[in-house]
Amino acid sequence: MTIRRGGESLGGYNKGSLVLRIITSVVMLIFIFGVIFLGHVALYSIVAILFSSLALWEFYKMLEIKYNRIYKGLGLVLSFLLFVSCFPKLQSWFIYLLSLSLVFLFLLQFTRKSNEHAALSIGLTLLGLIYITVPFLFIIKIRLLPGGIFFIAYFILVTKATDIGAYLVGMKFGRHRLIPRISPHKSIEGFIGGIVFALIFAYLGVFYYPHHLELKYVPAIGFILGLFAQVGDLAESVLKRDCGFKDSSKVLPGLGGILDVVDSILLSLPFYYFYITRVVLQ
């Protein structure tokens, strides 16, 4: 579902690769919206945990190339453990489960013969949990809200509209580079275009399901998602450039890896959940 944001030119892709990206994106969107609208909450949660686990594995494998020792296996186990806090009666357990995760990481480090890079190994493993697993907790928590099916579908719609808008506007009008050292092809024009598209589709989504969301909340949601979707993409670009990767993996033809697909939702989910629960549903 990732379409290069911020104005990447077509120069890096031939027509065949662009068609492949579009086909894979469409298939992914059909699958995701099918799970959202047709799947039971249990199936939805399983798919969310699967996507989270695959993205986390790609993250750890990517960082392992440069930093050598990441506790991948324990990180995945701890990720599953954190998902326990999604259940309504266990939400208060999150901070304790996160603290327990840190304890387990130190215990594993105690078994090593060397103390070299201990802080790096523990810190990067924990970073994966905070960067990927924690946002995915909100994907399930949003689904469990009143009107949760609408709110999660609305979130995907506006976020992916940001992707498309930034790509199209940046490709057509991009002249001023945004942060060249992070992503040399992304432009300021594309960044603005992404936010504009987010606002447009935020209004369109409300007109389709007007009984779930009042119009007065739309500008804030459109801006929040349009902004943080692109910040999330840039965040992953920082990590990939640090490790020397173009894509997090090659599992999705034309798109790269699972992490490349979900990068735009990771940083926006907590803020979206906060706004929905503290403002919209109050």
PyRosetta script that sets phi, psi and omega in degrees:
from pyrosetta import init, pose_from_sequence

init()
pose = pose_from_sequence("MTIRRGGESLGGYNKGSLVLRIITSVVMLIFIFGVIFLGHVALYSIVAILFSSLALWEFYKMLEIKYNRIYKGLGLVLSFLLFVSCFPKLQSWFIYLLSLSLVFLFLLQFTRKSNEHAALSIGLTLLGLIYITVPFLFIIKIRLLPGGIFFIAYFILVTKATDIGAYLVGMKFGRHRLIPRISPHKSIEGFIGGIVFALIFAYLGVFYYPHHLELKYVPAIGFILGLFAQVGDLAESVLKRDCGFKDSSKVLPGLGGILDVVDSILLSLPFYYFYITRVVLQ")
pose.set_psi(1, -11.9)
pose.set_omega(1, 179.1)
pose.set_phi(2, -74.3)
pose.set_psi(2, 120.0)
pose.set_omega(2, 170.2)
pose.set_phi(3, -112.5)
pose.set_psi(3, 124.9)
pose.set_omega(3, -168.1)
pose.set_phi(4, -47.8)
pose.set_psi(4, 120.9)
pose.set_omega(4, -175.3)
pose.set_phi(5, -87.0)
pose.set_psi(5, 165.8)
pose.set_omega(5, 170.9)
pose.set_phi(6, 73.0)
pose.set_psi(6, 14.2)
pose.set_omega(6, 170.3)
pose.set_phi(7, 95.3)
pose.set_psi(7, 44.4)
pose.set_omega(7, 172.2)
pose.set_phi(8, -75.1)
pose.set_psi(8, 134.6)
pose.set_omega(8, -178.0)
pose.set_phi(9, -75.1)
pose.set_psi(9, 165.2)
pose.set_omega(9, 178.2)
pose.set_phi(10, -78.2)
pose.set_psi(10, -5.9)
pose.set_omega(10, -175.0)
pose.set_phi(11, -58.6)
pose.set_psi(11, -28.4)
pose.set_omega(11, -177.5)
pose.set_phi(12, -83.9)
pose.set_psi(12, -4.2)
pose.set_omega(12, -175.5)
pose.set_phi(13, -131.1)
pose.set_psi(13, 137.1)
pose.set_omega(13, 171.6)
pose.set_phi(14, -86.0)
pose.set_psi(14, 173.8)
pose.set_omega(14, -175.3)
pose.set_phi(15, -62.2)
pose.set_psi(15, -38.9)
pose.set_omega(15, -179.3)
pose.set_phi(16, -62.8)
pose.set_psi(16, -42.7)
pose.set_omega(16, -179.0)
pose.set_phi(17, -68.5)
pose.set_psi(17, -34.2)
pose.set_omega(17, 178.2)
pose.set_phi(18, -66.6)
pose.set_psi(18, -42.1)
pose.set_omega(18, 177.5)
pose.set_phi(19, -62.6)
pose.set_psi(19, -41.1)
pose.set_omega(19, 179.2)
pose.set_phi(20, -62.5)
pose.set_psi(20, -41.0)
pose.set_omega(20, 177.6)
pose.set_phi(21, -61.6)
pose.set_psi(21, -42.7)
pose.set_omega(21, -179.0)
pose.set_phi(22, -65.6)
pose.set_psi(22, -44.6)
pose.set_omega(22, -179.7)
pose.set_phi(23, -61.6)
pose.set_psi(23, -47.0)
pose.set_omega(23, 179.7)
pose.set_phi(24, -63.1)
pose.set_psi(24, -40.0)
pose.set_omega(24, 179.3)
pose.set_phi(25, -62.5)
pose.set_psi(25, -44.2)
pose.set_omega(25, -179.6)
pose.set_phi(26, -63.3)
pose.set_psi(26, -44.9)
pose.set_omega(26, 179.3)
pose.set_phi(27, -61.1)
pose.set_psi(27, -42.9)
pose.set_omega(27, 179.6)
pose.set_phi(28, -63.4)
pose.set_psi(28, -43.1)
pose.set_omega(28, -179.2)
pose.set_phi(29, -66.0)
pose.set_psi(29, -41.4)
pose.set_omega(29, 177.7)
pose.set_phi(30, -61.0)
pose.set_psi(30, -44.3)
pose.set_omega(30, 179.0)
pose.set_phi(31, -62.2)
pose.set_psi(31, -47.3)
pose.set_omega(31, -176.4)
pose.set_phi(32, -65.5)
pose.set_psi(32, -46.7)
pose.set_omega(32, 179.6)
pose.set_phi(33, -68.3)
pose.set_psi(33, -29.9)
pose.set_omega(33, 174.6)
pose.set_phi(34, -63.5)
pose.set_psi(34, -43.9)
pose.set_omega(34, 178.3)
pose.set_phi(35, -64.9)
pose.set_psi(35, -39.3)
pose.set_omega(35, -178.8)
pose.set_phi(36, -65.4)
pose.set_psi(36, -49.1)
pose.set_omega(36, -172.0)
pose.set_phi(37, -88.9)
pose.set_psi(37, -29.0)
pose.set_omega(37, -173.7)
pose.set_phi(38, -108.6)
pose.set_psi(38, -22.3)
pose.set_omega(38, -175.4)
pose.set_phi(39, -85.0)
pose.set_psi(39, 148.8)
pose.set_omega(39, 172.8)
pose.set_phi(40, -67.5)
pose.set_psi(40, 157.3)
pose.set_omega(40, -178.4)
pose.set_phi(41, -58.9)
pose.set_psi(41, -29.9)
pose.set_omega(41, 178.1)
pose.set_phi(42, -66.4)
pose.set_psi(42, -45.9)
pose.set_omega(42, 177.4)
pose.set_phi(43, -63.1)
pose.set_psi(43, -43.4)
pose.set_omega(43, 178.1)
pose.set_phi(44, -56.8)
pose.set_psi(44, -44.9)
pose.set_omega(44, -178.6)
pose.set_phi(45, -66.3)
pose.set_psi(45, -40.1)
pose.set_omega(45, 178.9)
pose.set_phi(46, -62.3)
pose.set_psi(46, -43.5)
pose.set_omega(46, 179.0)
pose.set_phi(47, -64.2)
pose.set_psi(47, -41.6)
pose.set_omega(47, 178.8)
pose.set_phi(48, -62.2)
pose.set_psi(48, -44.1)
pose.set_omega(48, 179.1)
pose.set_phi(49, -65.2)
pose.set_psi(49, -38.2)
pose.set_omega(49, 178.4)
pose.set_phi(50, -63.2)
pose.set_psi(50, -47.9)
pose.set_omega(50, 178.5)
pose.set_phi(51, -61.0)
pose.set_psi(51, -42.8)
pose.set_omega(51, 179.3)
pose.set_phi(52, -61.1)
pose.set_psi(52, -44.3)
pose.set_omega(52, -178.2)
pose.set_phi(53, -65.4)
pose.set_psi(53, -41.9)
pose.set_omega(53, 179.3)
pose.set_phi(54, -66.2)
pose.set_psi(54, -42.8)
pose.set_omega(54, 178.4)
pose.set_phi(55, -63.7)
pose.set_psi(55, -40.6)
pose.set_omega(55, 179.6)
pose.set_phi(56, -65.4)
pose.set_psi(56, -41.1)
pose.set_omega(56, 178.3)
pose.set_phi(57, -62.2)
pose.set_psi(57, -44.3)
pose.set_omega(57, 177.6)
pose.set_phi(58, -61.4)
pose.set_psi(58, -40.6)
pose.set_omega(58, 178.3)
pose.set_phi(59, -60.0)
pose.set_psi(59, -48.3)
pose.set_omega(59, -179.1)
pose.set_phi(60, -66.1)
pose.set_psi(60, -41.7)
pose.set_omega(60, 179.8)
pose.set_phi(61, -63.9)
pose.set_psi(61, -38.3)
pose.set_omega(61, -179.9)
pose.set_phi(62, -65.1)
pose.set_psi(62, -46.8)
pose.set_omega(62, -178.9)
pose.set_phi(63, -71.3)
pose.set_psi(63, -28.0)
pose.set_omega(63, -179.0)
pose.set_phi(64, -65.3)
pose.set_psi(64, -29.8)
pose.set_omega(64, 179.1)
pose.set_phi(65, -60.1)
pose.set_psi(65, -38.4)
pose.set_omega(65, -178.0)
pose.set_phi(66, -93.9)
pose.set_psi(66, -39.4)
pose.set_omega(66, -171.6)
pose.set_phi(67, -104.5)
pose.set_psi(67, 5.4)
pose.set_omega(67, 170.1)
pose.set_phi(68, 69.9)
pose.set_psi(68, -63.7)
pose.set_omega(68, -170.8)
pose.set_phi(69, -115.9)
pose.set_psi(69, 106.1)
pose.set_omega(69, 173.1)
pose.set_phi(70, -120.6)
pose.set_psi(70, 139.7)
pose.set_omega(70, -179.2)
pose.set_phi(71, -84.4)
pose.set_psi(71, 74.1)
pose.set_omega(71, -172.8)
pose.set_phi(72, -63.7)
pose.set_psi(72, -50.7)
pose.set_omega(72, -176.5)
pose.set_phi(73, -60.8)
pose.set_psi(73, -48.6)
pose.set_omega(73, 178.7)
pose.set_phi(74, -64.6)
pose.set_psi(74, -36.8)
pose.set_omega(74, 178.6)
pose.set_phi(75, -59.4)
pose.set_psi(75, -42.4)
pose.set_omega(75, 178.5)
pose.set_phi(76, -66.3)
pose.set_psi(76, -41.1)
pose.set_omega(76, 178.3)
pose.set_phi(77, -62.8)
pose.set_psi(77, -43.6)
pose.set_omega(77, 179.9)
pose.set_phi(78, -66.7)
pose.set_psi(78, -32.6)
pose.set_omega(78, 176.8)
pose.set_phi(79, -62.1)
pose.set_psi(79, -46.1)
pose.set_omega(79, 176.0)
pose.set_phi(80, -58.9)
pose.set_psi(80, -40.3)
pose.set_omega(80, -178.6)
pose.set_phi(81, -62.2)
pose.set_psi(81, -40.5)
pose.set_omega(81, -178.5)
pose.set_phi(82, -65.5)
pose.set_psi(82, -27.9)
pose.set_omega(82, -179.4)
pose.set_phi(83, -67.1)
pose.set_psi(83, -15.5)
pose.set_omega(83, 175.9)
pose.set_phi(84, -59.2)
pose.set_psi(84, -32.9)
pose.set_omega(84, -176.4)
pose.set_phi(85, -72.2)
pose.set_psi(85, -2.9)
pose.set_omega(85, 176.9)
pose.set_phi(86, -72.8)
pose.set_psi(86, -26.2)
pose.set_omega(86, -178.8)
pose.set_phi(87, -67.6)
pose.set_psi(87, 133.5)
pose.set_omega(87, -173.4)
pose.set_phi(88, -49.3)
pose.set_psi(88, -41.5)
pose.set_omega(88, -176.5)
pose.set_phi(89, -79.8)
pose.set_psi(89, -7.2)
pose.set_omega(89, -176.6)
pose.set_phi(90, -117.3)
pose.set_psi(90, 11.5)
pose.set_omega(90, -176.1)
pose.set_phi(91, -61.6)
pose.set_psi(91, -31.9)
pose.set_omega(91, -179.1)
pose.set_phi(92, -71.4)
pose.set_psi(92, -9.6)
pose.set_omega(92, -179.8)
pose.set_phi(93, -77.8)
pose.set_psi(93, -13.2)
pose.set_omega(93, -170.6)
pose.set_phi(94, -55.2)
pose.set_psi(94, -50.8)
pose.set_omega(94, -175.0)
pose.set_phi(95, -63.7)
pose.set_psi(95, -32.4)
pose.set_omega(95, 178.7)
pose.set_phi(96, -73.9)
pose.set_psi(96, -38.5)
pose.set_omega(96, 177.8)
pose.set_phi(97, -66.3)
pose.set_psi(97, -38.0)
pose.set_omega(97, 177.5)
pose.set_phi(98, -66.3)
pose.set_psi(98, -41.0)
pose.set_omega(98, 177.3)
pose.set_phi(99, -64.3)
pose.set_psi(99, -39.4)
pose.set_omega(99, 177.8)
pose.set_phi(100, -64.2)
pose.set_psi(100, -36.0)
pose.set_omega(100, 177.3)
pose.set_phi(101, -60.1)
pose.set_psi(101, -42.3)
pose.set_omega(101, 179.0)
pose.set_phi(102, -64.4)
pose.set_psi(102, -39.8)
pose.set_omega(102, 178.1)
pose.set_phi(103, -60.6)
pose.set_psi(103, -46.8)
pose.set_omega(103, -179.6)
pose.set_phi(104, -62.0)
pose.set_psi(104, -37.4)
pose.set_omega(104, 178.7)
pose.set_phi(105, -64.6)
pose.set_psi(105, -41.5)
pose.set_omega(105, 177.1)
pose.set_phi(106, -66.4)
pose.set_psi(106, -40.5)
pose.set_omega(106, 178.9)
pose.set_phi(107, -61.0)
pose.set_psi(107, -40.2)
pose.set_omega(107, 177.3)
pose.set_phi(108, -65.6)
pose.set_psi(108, -39.6)
pose.set_omega(108, 178.9)
pose.set_phi(109, -63.3)
pose.set_psi(109, -33.9)
pose.set_omega(109, 179.9)
pose.set_phi(110, -61.8)
pose.set_psi(110, -24.6)
pose.set_omega(110, -178.1)
pose.set_phi(111, -82.3)
pose.set_psi(111, -10.6)
pose.set_omega(111, -178.1)
pose.set_phi(112, -77.0)
pose.set_psi(112, 152.3)
pose.set_omega(112, -179.3)
pose.set_phi(113, -79.7)
pose.set_psi(113, -18.7)
pose.set_omega(113, -177.1)
pose.set_phi(114, -126.9)
pose.set_psi(114, 148.1)
pose.set_omega(114, 175.8)
pose.set_phi(115, -92.9)
pose.set_psi(115, -0.7)
pose.set_omega(115, -176.3)
pose.set_phi(116, -63.7)
pose.set_psi(116, 131.8)
pose.set_omega(116, 178.3)
pose.set_phi(117, 61.7)
pose.set_psi(117, 24.5)
pose.set_omega(117, -179.5)
pose.set_phi(118, -61.5)
pose.set_psi(118, -46.3)
pose.set_omega(118, -178.8)
pose.set_phi(119, -63.2)
pose.set_psi(119, -38.4)
pose.set_omega(119, -179.9)
pose.set_phi(120, -66.8)
pose.set_psi(120, -45.0)
pose.set_omega(120, -178.9)
pose.set_phi(121, -63.1)
pose.set_psi(121, -46.9)
pose.set_omega(121, 179.8)
pose.set_phi(122, -67.3)
pose.set_psi(122, -44.5)
pose.set_omega(122, -176.9)
pose.set_phi(123, -64.2)
pose.set_psi(123, -43.0)
pose.set_omega(123, -179.3)
pose.set_phi(124, -71.0)
pose.set_psi(124, -35.0)
pose.set_omega(124, 176.0)
pose.set_phi(125, -64.8)
pose.set_psi(125, -43.2)
pose.set_omega(125, 178.4)
pose.set_phi(126, -67.6)
pose.set_psi(126, -35.5)
pose.set_omega(126, 177.6)
pose.set_phi(127, -58.2)
pose.set_psi(127, -41.1)
pose.set_omega(127, 179.0)
pose.set_phi(128, -59.5)
pose.set_psi(128, -41.1)
pose.set_omega(128, 179.2)
pose.set_phi(129, -64.8)
pose.set_psi(129, -41.3)
pose.set_omega(129, -178.2)
pose.set_phi(130, -74.5)
pose.set_psi(130, -40.4)
pose.set_omega(130, -175.6)
pose.set_phi(131, -74.8)
pose.set_psi(131, -35.2)
pose.set_omega(131, -173.5)
pose.set_phi(132, -114.2)
pose.set_psi(132, -53.8)
pose.set_omega(132, -174.9)
pose.set_phi(133, -64.8)
pose.set_psi(133, -47.3)
pose.set_omega(133, -177.3)
pose.set_phi(134, -57.8)
pose.set_psi(134, -47.5)
pose.set_omega(134, 175.3)
pose.set_phi(135, -58.7)
pose.set_psi(135, -36.7)
pose.set_omega(135, 180.0)
pose.set_phi(136, -69.1)
pose.set_psi(136, -23.3)
pose.set_omega(136, 172.8)
pose.set_phi(137, -59.4)
pose.set_psi(137, -38.0)
pose.set_omega(137, -178.4)
pose.set_phi(138, -71.0)
pose.set_psi(138, -26.7)
pose.set_omega(138, 175.8)
pose.set_phi(139, -60.9)
pose.set_psi(139, -40.7)
pose.set_omega(139, 178.1)
pose.set_phi(140, -76.0)
pose.set_psi(140, -40.9)
pose.set_omega(140, -179.0)
pose.set_phi(141, -62.7)
pose.set_psi(141, -37.8)
pose.set_omega(141, 177.4)
pose.set_phi(142, -65.5)
pose.set_psi(142, -40.8)
pose.set_omega(142, 179.9)
pose.set_phi(143, -61.9)
pose.set_psi(143, -29.4)
pose.set_omega(143, -178.1)
pose.set_phi(144, -84.0)
pose.set_psi(144, -5.3)
pose.set_omega(144, 178.6)
pose.set_phi(145, -75.1)
pose.set_psi(145, 158.9)
pose.set_omega(145, 169.9)
pose.set_phi(146, -58.2)
pose.set_psi(146, 127.7)
pose.set_omega(146, -174.8)
pose.set_phi(147, 73.1)
pose.set_psi(147, 22.3)
pose.set_omega(147, -174.0)
pose.set_phi(148, -61.3)
pose.set_psi(148, -34.5)
pose.set_omega(148, 178.8)
pose.set_phi(149, -61.5)
pose.set_psi(149, -44.6)
pose.set_omega(149, 177.8)
pose.set_phi(150, -63.0)
pose.set_psi(150, -47.8)
pose.set_omega(150, -173.5)
pose.set_phi(151, -63.7)
pose.set_psi(151, -35.4)
pose.set_omega(151, 179.8)
pose.set_phi(152, -77.2)
pose.set_psi(152, -38.2)
pose.set_omega(152, 176.8)
pose.set_phi(153, -65.8)
pose.set_psi(153, -39.6)
pose.set_omega(153, 177.6)
pose.set_phi(154, -62.3)
pose.set_psi(154, -40.7)
pose.set_omega(154, 178.6)
pose.set_phi(155, -61.7)
pose.set_psi(155, -47.4)
pose.set_omega(155, 179.3)
pose.set_phi(156, -62.7)
pose.set_psi(156, -43.4)
pose.set_omega(156, -179.6)
pose.set_phi(157, -57.9)
pose.set_psi(157, -51.6)
pose.set_omega(157, -175.8)
pose.set_phi(158, -69.5)
pose.set_psi(158, -38.9)
pose.set_omega(158, -180.0)
pose.set_phi(159, -64.8)
pose.set_psi(159, -43.6)
pose.set_omega(159, -179.8)
pose.set_phi(160, -74.3)
pose.set_psi(160, -26.8)
pose.set_omega(160, 171.9)
pose.set_phi(161, -63.7)
pose.set_psi(161, -35.9)
pose.set_omega(161, 175.2)
pose.set_phi(162, -60.9)
pose.set_psi(162, -46.7)
pose.set_omega(162, 177.6)
pose.set_phi(163, -54.0)
pose.set_psi(163, -52.4)
pose.set_omega(163, -174.8)
pose.set_phi(164, -66.3)
pose.set_psi(164, -44.5)
pose.set_omega(164, -179.1)
pose.set_phi(165, -62.5)
pose.set_psi(165, -44.0)
pose.set_omega(165, 179.5)
pose.set_phi(166, -64.1)
pose.set_psi(166, -38.4)
pose.set_omega(166, 179.5)
pose.set_phi(167, -66.0)
pose.set_psi(167, -49.9)
pose.set_omega(167, -175.6)
pose.set_phi(168, -67.2)
pose.set_psi(168, -46.6)
pose.set_omega(168, -179.4)
pose.set_phi(169, -66.3)
pose.set_psi(169, -42.4)
pose.set_omega(169, 179.5)
pose.set_phi(170, -64.6)
pose.set_psi(170, -39.4)
pose.set_omega(170, 179.7)
pose.set_phi(171, -65.1)
pose.set_psi(171, -39.0)
pose.set_omega(171, -175.5)
pose.set_phi(172, -84.7)
pose.set_psi(172, -41.6)
pose.set_omega(172, -171.2)
pose.set_phi(173, -118.8)
pose.set_psi(173, -2.3)
pose.set_omega(173, -174.8)
pose.set_phi(174, -63.9)
pose.set_psi(174, 119.5)
pose.set_omega(174, 179.6)
pose.set_phi(175, -128.4)
pose.set_psi(175, -29.8)
pose.set_omega(175, -174.9)
pose.set_phi(176, -111.4)
pose.set_psi(176, 119.0)
pose.set_omega(176, -177.2)
pose.set_phi(177, -68.2)
pose.set_psi(177, 143.0)
pose.set_omega(177, -175.8)
pose.set_phi(178, -79.9)
pose.set_psi(178, -70.9)
pose.set_omega(178, 175.9)
pose.set_phi(179, -136.7)
pose.set_psi(179, 86.2)
pose.set_omega(179, -171.7)
pose.set_phi(180, -55.9)
pose.set_psi(180, -35.3)
pose.set_omega(180, -176.9)
pose.set_phi(181, -69.6)
pose.set_psi(181, -20.3)
pose.set_omega(181, 178.9)
pose.set_phi(182, -96.0)
pose.set_psi(182, -49.4)
pose.set_omega(182, -179.8)
pose.set_phi(183, -147.2)
pose.set_psi(183, 95.3)
pose.set_omega(183, -171.1)
pose.set_phi(184, -63.3)
pose.set_psi(184, -19.0)
pose.set_omega(184, -176.6)
pose.set_phi(185, -95.8)
pose.set_psi(185, -8.5)
pose.set_omega(185, -178.8)
pose.set_phi(186, -83.7)
pose.set_psi(186, 139.1)
pose.set_omega(186, -174.3)
pose.set_phi(187, -119.1)
pose.set_psi(187, 160.8)
pose.set_omega(187, 175.6)
pose.set_phi(188, -64.2)
pose.set_psi(188, -39.6)
pose.set_omega(188, 178.8)
pose.set_phi(189, -61.9)
pose.set_psi(189, -41.3)
pose.set_omega(189, 178.0)
pose.set_phi(190, -65.2)
pose.set_psi(190, -39.1)
pose.set_omega(190, 178.8)
pose.set_phi(191, -61.2)
pose.set_psi(191, -46.1)
pose.set_omega(191, 178.1)
pose.set_phi(192, -65.1)
pose.set_psi(192, -41.7)
pose.set_omega(192, 179.0)
pose.set_phi(193, -60.1)
pose.set_psi(193, -36.0)
pose.set_omega(193, 177.7)
pose.set_phi(194, -63.0)
pose.set_psi(194, -42.2)
pose.set_omega(194, 179.1)
pose.set_phi(195, -67.8)
pose.set_psi(195, -39.7)
pose.set_omega(195, 178.7)
pose.set_phi(196, -62.5)
pose.set_psi(196, -45.8)
pose.set_omega(196, 178.2)
pose.set_phi(197, -63.1)
pose.set_psi(197, -37.6)
pose.set_omega(197, 178.3)
pose.set_phi(198, -61.2)
pose.set_psi(198, -42.8)
pose.set_omega(198, 179.4)
pose.set_phi(199, -65.7)
pose.set_psi(199, -42.3)
pose.set_omega(199, -179.6)
pose.set_phi(200, -61.9)
pose.set_psi(200, -48.9)
pose.set_omega(200, -177.2)
pose.set_phi(201, -75.0)
pose.set_psi(201, -22.7)
pose.set_omega(201, 173.4)
pose.set_phi(202, -64.3)
pose.set_psi(202, -40.1)
pose.set_omega(202, 177.0)
pose.set_phi(203, -70.9)
pose.set_psi(203, -41.7)
pose.set_omega(203, 179.8)
pose.set_phi(204, -61.8)
pose.set_psi(204, -39.9)
pose.set_omega(204, 179.5)
pose.set_phi(205, -63.9)
pose.set_psi(205, -36.5)
pose.set_omega(205, 178.6)
pose.set_phi(206, -69.2)
pose.set_psi(206, -39.0)
pose.set_omega(206, 179.2)
pose.set_phi(207, -64.9)
pose.set_psi(207, -27.8)
pose.set_omega(207, 179.2)
pose.set_phi(208, -76.9)
pose.set_psi(208, -35.1)
pose.set_omega(208, 177.9)
pose.set_phi(209, -129.1)
pose.set_psi(209, 67.3)
pose.set_omega(209, -171.7)
pose.set_phi(210, -65.8)
pose.set_psi(210, -21.9)
pose.set_omega(210, -175.1)
pose.set_phi(211, -80.7)
pose.set_psi(211, -6.8)
pose.set_omega(211, -178.6)
pose.set_phi(212, -96.2)
pose.set_psi(212, -23.8)
pose.set_omega(212, -171.8)
pose.set_phi(213, -148.6)
pose.set_psi(213, 127.9)
pose.set_omega(213, 178.5)
pose.set_phi(214, -78.8)
pose.set_psi(214, 149.4)
pose.set_omega(214, -176.2)
pose.set_phi(215, -61.2)
pose.set_psi(215, -28.0)
pose.set_omega(215, -176.6)
pose.set_phi(216, -65.6)
pose.set_psi(216, -19.3)
pose.set_omega(216, -179.9)
pose.set_phi(217, -90.1)
pose.set_psi(217, -12.9)
pose.set_omega(217, -171.3)
pose.set_phi(218, -64.8)
pose.set_psi(218, -46.4)
pose.set_omega(218, -177.9)
pose.set_phi(219, -57.4)
pose.set_psi(219, -42.0)
pose.set_omega(219, -179.1)
pose.set_phi(220, -65.5)
pose.set_psi(220, -43.6)
pose.set_omega(220, -179.6)
pose.set_phi(221, -65.4)
pose.set_psi(221, -44.8)
pose.set_omega(221, 179.3)
pose.set_phi(222, -59.2)
pose.set_psi(222, -42.6)
pose.set_omega(222, -179.6)
pose.set_phi(223, -69.2)
pose.set_psi(223, -44.4)
pose.set_omega(223, 180.0)
pose.set_phi(224, -58.8)
pose.set_psi(224, -49.0)
pose.set_omega(224, -177.5)
pose.set_phi(225, -70.9)
pose.set_psi(225, -40.2)
pose.set_omega(225, 179.1)
pose.set_phi(226, -63.1)
pose.set_psi(226, -36.7)
pose.set_omega(226, -179.6)
pose.set_phi(227, -74.9)
pose.set_psi(227, -54.4)
pose.set_omega(227, -172.4)
pose.set_phi(228, -74.3)
pose.set_psi(228, -22.8)
pose.set_omega(228, 173.9)
pose.set_phi(229, -61.7)
pose.set_psi(229, -41.7)
pose.set_omega(229, -178.4)
pose.set_phi(230, -78.5)
pose.set_psi(230, -32.8)
pose.set_omega(230, 173.1)
pose.set_phi(231, -63.4)
pose.set_psi(231, -38.6)
pose.set_omega(231, 178.2)
pose.set_phi(232, -63.8)
pose.set_psi(232, -38.9)
pose.set_omega(232, 177.3)
pose.set_phi(233, -64.7)
pose.set_psi(233, -42.8)
pose.set_omega(233, 178.6)
pose.set_phi(234, -66.1)
pose.set_psi(234, -35.0)
pose.set_omega(234, 178.6)
pose.set_phi(235, -61.9)
pose.set_psi(235, -44.9)
pose.set_omega(235, 178.2)
pose.set_phi(236, -65.9)
pose.set_psi(236, -35.5)
pose.set_omega(236, 178.7)
pose.set_phi(237, -61.6)
pose.set_psi(237, -37.5)
pose.set_omega(237, 176.9)
pose.set_phi(238, -59.8)
pose.set_psi(238, -46.5)
pose.set_omega(238, -178.4)
pose.set_phi(239, -66.0)
pose.set_psi(239, -42.6)
pose.set_omega(239, -179.7)
pose.set_phi(240, -66.1)
pose.set_psi(240, -40.2)
pose.set_omega(240, 179.1)
pose.set_phi(241, -66.6)
pose.set_psi(241, -36.8)
pose.set_omega(241, 178.1)
pose.set_phi(242, -61.3)
pose.set_psi(242, -37.0)
pose.set_omega(242, -177.2)
pose.set_phi(243, -94.9)
pose.set_psi(243, -4.0)
pose.set_omega(243, 178.9)
pose.set_phi(244, 78.3)
pose.set_psi(244, 29.5)
pose.set_omega(244, -179.3)
pose.set_phi(245, -108.0)
pose.set_psi(245, 145.3)
pose.set_omega(245, 170.5)
pose.set_phi(246, -90.5)
pose.set_psi(246, -43.4)
pose.set_omega(246, 176.9)
pose.set_phi(247, -129.0)
pose.set_psi(247, 153.4)
pose.set_omega(247, -178.6)
pose.set_phi(248, -70.5)
pose.set_psi(248, -25.4)
pose.set_omega(248, 172.5)
pose.set_phi(249, -167.9)
pose.set_psi(249, -171.9)
pose.set_omega(249, 179.8)
pose.set_phi(250, -120.4)
pose.set_psi(250, 23.1)
pose.set_omega(250, -172.7)
pose.set_phi(251, -69.7)
pose.set_psi(251, -25.8)
pose.set_omega(251, -179.3)
pose.set_phi(252, -112.9)
pose.set_psi(252, 112.0)
pose.set_omega(252, -177.0)
pose.set_phi(253, -54.5)
pose.set_psi(253, 124.7)
pose.set_omega(253, 177.1)
pose.set_phi(254, 84.1)
pose.set_psi(254, -17.0)
pose.set_omega(254, -177.0)
pose.set_phi(255, -110.2)
pose.set_psi(255, -27.8)
pose.set_omega(255, -176.4)
pose.set_phi(256, 107.0)
pose.set_psi(256, -125.6)
pose.set_omega(256, -177.0)
pose.set_phi(257, -109.8)
pose.set_psi(257, 177.2)
pose.set_omega(257, 177.2)
pose.set_phi(258, -62.0)
pose.set_psi(258, -40.3)
pose.set_omega(258, 179.2)
pose.set_phi(259, -62.6)
pose.set_psi(259, -34.9)
pose.set_omega(259, 176.6)
pose.set_phi(260, -65.8)
pose.set_psi(260, -28.4)
pose.set_omega(260, -179.2)
pose.set_phi(261, -78.7)
pose.set_psi(261, -38.9)
pose.set_omega(261, -173.3)
pose.set_phi(262, -97.0)
pose.set_psi(262, -0.2)
pose.set_omega(262, -174.5)
pose.set_phi(263, -56.0)
pose.set_psi(263, -36.3)
pose.set_omega(263, -175.1)
pose.set_phi(264, -75.9)
pose.set_psi(264, -12.6)
pose.set_omega(264, -179.3)
pose.set_phi(265, -98.4)
pose.set_psi(265, -17.9)
pose.set_omega(265, -168.9)
pose.set_phi(266, -63.8)
pose.set_psi(266, -47.9)
pose.set_omega(266, -175.7)
pose.set_phi(267, -82.6)
pose.set_psi(267, -19.3)
pose.set_omega(267, -177.7)
pose.set_phi(268, -86.8)
pose.set_psi(268, -25.4)
pose.set_omega(268, -174.9)
pose.set_phi(269, -58.4)
pose.set_psi(269, -47.1)
pose.set_omega(269, -179.8)
pose.set_phi(270, -61.1)
pose.set_psi(270, -39.7)
pose.set_omega(270, -178.9)
pose.set_phi(271, -70.5)
pose.set_psi(271, -37.4)
pose.set_omega(271, 177.2)
pose.set_phi(272, -64.2)
pose.set_psi(272, -46.2)
pose.set_omega(272, 178.8)
pose.set_phi(273, -61.0)
pose.set_psi(273, -43.2)
pose.set_omega(273, 179.7)
pose.set_phi(274, -60.5)
pose.set_psi(274, -45.9)
pose.set_omega(274, -177.9)
pose.set_phi(275, -66.5)
pose.set_psi(275, -41.5)
pose.set_omega(275, -179.8)
pose.set_phi(276, -64.1)
pose.set_psi(276, -45.7)
pose.set_omega(276, -173.9)
pose.set_phi(277, -79.7)
pose.set_psi(277, -34.9)
pose.set_omega(277, -174.4)
pose.set_phi(278, -93.7)
pose.set_psi(278, -17.7)
pose.set_omega(278, -177.2)
pose.set_phi(279, -121.2)
pose.set_psi(279, -59.1)
pose.set_omega(279, -172.8)
pose.set_phi(280, -65.6)
pose.set_psi(280, -45.7)
pose.set_omega(280, -174.2)
pose.set_phi(281, -92.2)
pose.set_psi(281, 4.8)
pose.set_omega(281, 178.5)
pose.set_phi(282, -77.7)
pose.dump_pdb("model.pdb")
